[in-house]
């Protein structure tokens, strides 16, 4: 293990001292803007880390009004020397949101107004090979509740590439379509995206069959009356996002594949662009409100096309937005 990785795993100081009052107000602002709980936590912790590790330790700053552009620049240099480019970039965006809000709130100059974010070196986005997808499908054969549930989860991830939190939040009520997010006849799932922006994603016939098999066995579950689609085994509570993540990783280890839920999102997005799908449609299907991720996947797809001898065979085309890709 490298020194950098050891440092990155140490607990981050988050005691913001005199800056905590402003950070708490920032948290309230983010919540009022309907930001997700994850976004609120990430942004506020980023500002707390900056205040605790830099402003309080390395400077004599005791008030937000004293913070200048050089403080941000020194913090970015420190981050880039110890953490990844993406970590520094995420920290920059969080601080940018905080200081932009504070400047508007108090009618003060924004210390980040003339700064540029740190450059992030693009990495190839990993996709699955047809052999890997087939191995994942074979990782949970059988007719038990857990096997059919896990097979359905993998099928939905493969078909849609939806976010982990979106998949965990899917509701099911076979007796009331208005309270269910799954429409097997139309092969559609309503996914609750970031900021409460729901959208409809399409699945193929294979994924619909997997879901149908799971829902049939789910009807006999002791907690079938619960609204959550993904129920636990042995009368345990419904699966959380963390539980789904662990299941996916475990199924991947069973067949020797490094699998995490977001890799399905990479696969669907990269494959869409690699096969000439419209970029605007991909933004809509993935629920993206900015082209940032589109640029990332687009660069990865262009790199793959430039090296055809290294391009994996993608096998069956996943269904997204009603089209085969």
Secondary structure, 3 states (H helix, E strand, C coil): CCHHHHHHCCCCCCCCHHHHHHHHHHHHHHHHCCCCHHHHHHHHHHHHHHHHHHHHHHCCCCCHHHCCHHHHHHHHHHHHHHCCHHHHHHHHHHHHHHHHHHHHHHCCCCCCCCCCCCCCCCCCCCCCCHHHHHHHHHCCCCCCHHHHHHHHHHHHHHHHCCCHHHHHCCECCCCCHHHCCEECCCCEEEEECHHHCEEEEECCHHHHHHHHHHHHHHCCCCCCCCCECCCCCCCCCCCCHHHHHHHHHHHHHHCCCCCCHHHHHHHHHHHHHHCCCCHHHHHHHHCCCCCHHHHHHHHHHHHHHHCHHHCCCCCCCCEECCEEC
